[in-house]
């Protein structure tokens, strides 16, 4: 019996030794869940369980997110999201809302992400995840043709009225230079641009591509793209909840495939008549002292 107990103790010691050795090997595997913790985040599980991605967008930005003549929601950002869904094997549905509502809707979980020509900034990255950029651009203005609304430099914005959304980067730029921002809800381009034409406002500061198409859509308005001002280079991407890393990885995977196979360039040329998926050429003025 004593011999049996001695053998049992010996076997237990051997088992502990073996388990300790396995722990050394297993310590690497135990790190894997930590490395892949983002791969199992709840945001991705929620999307997989639902079988769809819910995307916030405005439906009012010509060339980016708008309704065509057949009342179908389309645009560069919209079709990018549909293609991402296709490549991930998920349906895509869109929630129409103003830009001021999109970021709170992401935080509350009402939507999974937003795609609406949203600029990637350091300040926003503190609160949200972003995909890799799918659009590169810069900022310009829609002004009255007859006199450029009295604006020949950014400093001339002081005292002017600028139409824009309350929380957009473009409104922040206007305020930075002393303009009064006239805010709108989820209004179409026509409302913003008509007010420049009729003198209610003086300027709309916005993305080059969106401004170009917005102005072209309303030839009866006495407005044009400012002929000389090019400033604040930008990058646009999909905006997602903070720490939704697996979702971000999957979106980036699809975007990288689309860049490599030419889909991004095709969509950009389709909607913008230029390849907005590539960085623009030429000198673009940086804005100093703006906390974005």
C-alpha positions as CSV (number, residue, x, y, z in Angstrom):
1,X,0.0,0.0,0.0
2,X,2.9,2.3,0.9
3,X,4.5,1.4,-2.4
4,X,1.2,2.2,-4.2
5,X,1.0,5.6,-2.5
6,X,4.6,6.3,-3.4
7,X,3.9,5.4,-7.1
8,X,0.8,7.6,-7.0
9,X,2.8,10.6,-5.7
10,X,5.4,10.0,-8.3
11,X,2.8,9.9,-11.1
12,X,1.2,13.1,-9.8
13,X,4.6,14.9,-9.8
14,X,5.2,13.7,-13.4
15,X,1.8,14.9,-14.4
16,X,2.4,18.3,-12.9
17,X,5.8,18.5,-14.6
18,X,4.2,17.6,-18.0
19,X,1.4,20.1,-17.5
20,X,4.0,22.7,-16.6
21,X,5.9,21.9,-19.8
22,X,2.6,22.1,-21.8
23,X,2.0,25.5,-20.1
24,X,5.2,26.8,-21.7
25,X,4.0,25.7,-25.1
26,X,0.5,26.7,-24.3
27,X,1.5,30.2,-23.2
28,X,1.9,31.1,-26.8
29,X,-1.6,29.7,-27.6
30,X,-3.0,31.5,-24.5
31,X,-1.7,34.7,-26.1
32,X,-3.7,34.0,-29.3
33,X,-7.1,34.9,-27.8
34,X,-5.6,38.2,-26.7
35,X,-4.1,38.8,-30.1
36,X,-7.5,37.8,-31.7
37,X,-9.6,39.4,-29.0
38,X,-10.7,42.1,-31.5
39,X,-11.6,39.3,-33.9
40,X,-14.4,38.3,-31.6
41,X,-15.7,41.7,-30.7
42,X,-19.3,42.1,-30.1
43,X,-19.8,44.5,-33.0
44,X,-18.8,41.8,-35.5
45,X,-20.9,39.1,-33.7
46,X,-23.9,41.4,-33.9
47,X,-23.4,42.0,-37.7
48,X,-22.9,38.3,-38.3
49,X,-26.0,37.3,-36.3
50,X,-28.1,39.9,-38.2
51,X,-26.6,38.9,-41.6
52,X,-26.4,42.6,-42.5
53,X,-24.5,45.8,-42.1
54,X,-26.6,48.9,-41.1
55,X,-25.0,52.0,-42.6
56,X,-25.8,55.6,-41.9
57,X,-25.8,58.0,-44.8
58,X,-27.5,61.2,-45.8
59,X,-28.9,60.5,-49.3
60,X,-28.4,64.3,-50.0
61,X,-24.8,64.5,-51.3
62,X,-24.7,64.4,-55.0
63,X,-22.1,61.9,-56.3
64,X,-21.5,60.6,-52.8
65,X,-24.9,59.6,-51.4
66,X,-28.1,60.7,-53.2
67,X,-31.2,59.5,-54.9
68,X,-31.1,59.2,-58.7
69,X,-33.9,60.0,-61.1
70,X,-35.5,56.6,-60.4
71,X,-35.5,57.4,-56.6
72,X,-32.8,54.8,-56.0
73,X,-30.2,55.5,-53.3
74,X,-26.8,55.5,-55.0
75,X,-23.4,57.3,-55.0
76,X,-19.8,56.6,-54.5
77,X,-20.0,55.9,-50.8
78,X,-23.3,54.0,-51.1
79,X,-22.0,51.7,-53.9
80,X,-18.7,51.1,-52.0
81,X,-20.7,49.9,-49.0
82,X,-22.8,47.6,-51.2
83,X,-19.7,46.1,-52.7
84,X,-18.1,45.6,-49.2
85,X,-21.3,43.8,-48.1
86,X,-21.2,41.6,-51.2
87,X,-17.5,40.6,-50.5
88,X,-18.2,39.9,-46.9
89,X,-21.4,37.9,-47.7
90,X,-23.6,40.3,-45.9
91,X,-26.7,42.4,-46.8
92,X,-26.4,46.2,-46.5
93,X,-29.2,48.4,-45.4
94,X,-29.1,52.2,-45.1
95,X,-30.5,54.5,-42.4
96,X,-31.0,58.0,-43.9
97,X,-30.0,60.7,-41.5
98,X,-28.1,64.0,-41.2
99,X,-24.4,64.1,-40.6
100,X,-25.0,65.6,-37.2
101,X,-27.0,62.4,-36.2
102,X,-24.6,59.8,-37.6
103,X,-21.9,59.9,-35.0
104,X,-24.3,59.6,-32.0
105,X,-26.1,56.8,-33.9
106,X,-22.8,54.8,-34.1
107,X,-22.2,55.3,-30.4
108,X,-25.7,54.2,-29.5
109,X,-25.6,51.1,-31.7
110,X,-28.5,52.3,-33.9
111,X,-26.2,51.9,-36.9
112,X,-23.1,49.7,-37.4
113,X,-21.1,52.3,-39.3
114,X,-21.5,55.4,-41.5
115,X,-20.4,56.3,-45.0
116,X,-21.1,59.8,-46.1
117,X,-17.9,61.4,-47.3
118,X,-16.7,61.6,-43.7
119,X,-13.3,63.0,-43.2
120,X,-10.7,61.0,-41.2
121,X,-9.3,63.2,-38.4
122,X,-7.1,62.7,-35.4
123,X,-9.8,64.1,-33.1
124,X,-12.5,61.7,-34.5
125,X,-10.1,58.8,-34.2
126,X,-10.0,59.3,-30.4
127,X,-13.7,58.4,-30.3
128,X,-14.2,56.1,-33.4
129,X,-12.5,53.6,-35.6
130,X,-12.0,54.4,-39.3
131,X,-11.4,52.2,-42.3
132,X,-8.5,52.9,-44.6
133,X,-9.3,55.9,-46.9
134,X,-11.3,55.2,-50.0
135,X,-11.3,58.8,-51.2
136,X,-8.7,61.5,-51.3
137,X,-9.6,65.1,-51.9
138,X,-9.2,68.7,-50.7
139,X,-11.5,71.6,-49.7
140,X,-12.9,74.4,-51.8
141,X,-15.9,76.8,-51.9
142,X,-19.0,77.5,-53.8
143,X,-19.3,81.3,-54.2
144,X,-21.2,83.8,-56.4
145,X,-19.8,84.1,-59.9
146,X,-19.9,87.9,-60.1
147,X,-17.4,88.6,-57.4
148,X,-16.5,85.3,-55.7
149,X,-18.7,86.5,-52.8
150,X,-15.9,88.9,-51.9
151,X,-13.6,86.0,-51.0
152,X,-10.1,85.9,-52.5
153,X,-8.4,84.3,-49.5
154,X,-9.3,82.3,-46.5
155,X,-8.9,85.4,-44.3
156,X,-11.8,87.0,-46.3
157,X,-14.2,84.6,-44.7
158,X,-14.3,86.9,-41.7
159,X,-17.8,88.3,-41.3
160,X,-19.2,86.2,-44.2
161,X,-22.1,83.7,-43.8
162,X,-21.3,80.1,-44.5
163,X,-23.9,77.4,-45.0
164,X,-23.1,74.1,-43.4
165,X,-23.8,71.4,-40.9
166,X,-23.3,72.2,-37.2
167,X,-20.6,69.6,-36.6
168,X,-18.8,69.3,-39.9
169,X,-15.1,70.0,-40.5
170,X,-16.1,72.6,-43.1
171,X,-18.1,74.6,-40.6
172,X,-15.2,74.5,-38.2
173,X,-13.0,75.9,-40.9
174,X,-15.5,78.7,-41.5
175,X,-15.6,79.6,-37.9
176,X,-11.9,79.4,-37.6
177,X,-11.6,82.3,-40.1
178,X,-14.4,84.3,-38.5
179,X,-17.4,83.4,-40.6
180,X,-20.9,82.9,-39.2
181,X,-22.2,79.4,-39.8
182,X,-25.8,79.1,-41.0
183,X,-26.8,75.6,-40.1
184,X,-29.3,73.2,-41.9
185,X,-30.8,69.9,-41.1
186,X,-30.4,67.0,-43.5
187,X,-31.0,69.4,-46.4
188,X,-30.2,68.7,-50.0
189,X,-27.4,70.5,-51.9
190,X,-30.0,72.7,-53.6
191,X,-30.9,74.4,-50.3
192,X,-27.3,75.3,-49.5
193,X,-26.4,76.5,-53.0
194,X,-29.6,78.4,-53.6
195,X,-28.9,80.5,-50.5
196,X,-25.5,81.5,-51.9
197,X,-27.2,82.4,-55.1
198,X,-29.9,84.5,-53.4
199,X,-27.5,86.1,-50.9
200,X,-28.9,84.6,-47.7
201,X,-25.4,83.1,-47.3
202,X,-22.1,83.9,-49.0
203,X,-20.3,80.6,-49.3
204,X,-20.5,76.9,-48.9
205,X,-17.2,75.3,-47.9
206,X,-17.1,71.7,-48.8
207,X,-15.2,68.9,-50.5
208,X,-13.9,69.6,-54.0
209,X,-15.7,66.7,-55.7
210,X,-19.0,67.3,-53.9
211,X,-18.9,71.0,-54.6
212,X,-18.0,70.5,-58.3
213,X,-21.0,68.2,-58.8
214,X,-23.3,70.3,-56.6
215,X,-22.6,73.4,-58.6
216,X,-23.0,71.6,-62.0
217,X,-26.4,70.2,-60.9
218,X,-27.9,73.7,-60.6
219,X,-26.7,75.7,-63.7
220,X,-29.4,78.4,-63.2
221,X,-27.7,79.5,-59.9
222,X,-25.2,82.3,-60.2
223,X,-22.5,80.3,-58.4
224,X,-19.3,78.6,-59.3
225,X,-16.4,76.7,-57.8
226,X,-13.8,79.2,-56.4
227,X,-11.2,79.5,-59.2
228,X,-8.1,79.7,-57.0
229,X,-8.6,78.4,-53.5
230,X,-7.5,74.9,-52.8
231,X,-6.9,74.0,-49.1
232,X,-7.1,71.4,-46.3
233,X,-6.3,68.1,-48.1
234,X,-8.6,65.3,-46.9
235,X,-9.0,61.6,-46.6
236,X,-12.5,60.0,-46.3
237,X,-13.3,56.6,-44.9
238,X,-16.0,54.4,-43.2
239,X,-16.5,55.4,-39.6
240,X,-17.2,52.7,-37.0
241,X,-17.5,52.3,-33.3
242,X,-14.4,52.6,-31.2
243,X,-12.6,49.2,-30.7
244,X,-14.8,47.5,-33.2
245,X,-11.5,46.1,-34.6
246,X,-12.7,42.9,-36.2
247,X,-15.4,44.8,-38.2
248,X,-12.7,47.4,-39.2
249,X,-10.4,44.6,-40.3
250,X,-13.1,43.0,-42.5
251,X,-14.0,46.3,-44.0
252,X,-10.4,47.1,-44.8
253,X,-9.9,43.7,-46.3
254,X,-12.7,44.3,-48.7
255,X,-11.5,47.8,-49.5
256,X,-8.0,46.6,-50.2
257,X,-9.3,44.0,-52.6
258,X,-11.3,46.7,-54.3
259,X,-8.3,48.9,-54.6
260,X,-6.2,46.1,-56.0
261,X,-8.7,44.9,-58.6
262,X,-9.6,48.4,-59.7
263,X,-13.1,48.5,-58.3
264,X,-12.5,51.7,-56.3
265,X,-11.1,53.5,-59.3
266,X,-14.0,52.4,-61.5
267,X,-16.6,53.6,-59.0
268,X,-14.7,56.9,-58.5
269,X,-14.6,57.6,-62.2
270,X,-18.2,56.6,-62.5
271,X,-19.5,59.1,-59.9
272,X,-16.8,61.8,-59.9
273,X,-15.5,61.6,-63.5
274,X,-12.1,61.6,-61.8
275,X,-10.2,59.0,-59.8
276,X,-10.9,60.2,-56.3
277,X,-9.5,57.0,-54.9
278,X,-6.0,58.4,-55.7
279,X,-4.3,61.4,-54.0
280,X,-4.8,64.6,-55.9
281,X,-1.9,66.3,-57.6
282,X,-0.8,69.9,-57.1
283,X,-0.2,72.2,-54.2
284,X,-2.9,72.4,-51.6
285,X,-2.8,74.9,-48.7
286,X,-2.6,73.4,-45.2
287,X,-4.6,75.2,-42.4
288,X,-2.6,76.0,-39.3
289,X,-4.0,76.1,-35.8
290,X,-7.2,74.1,-36.4
291,X,-7.8,71.3,-33.9
292,X,-9.3,68.5,-36.0
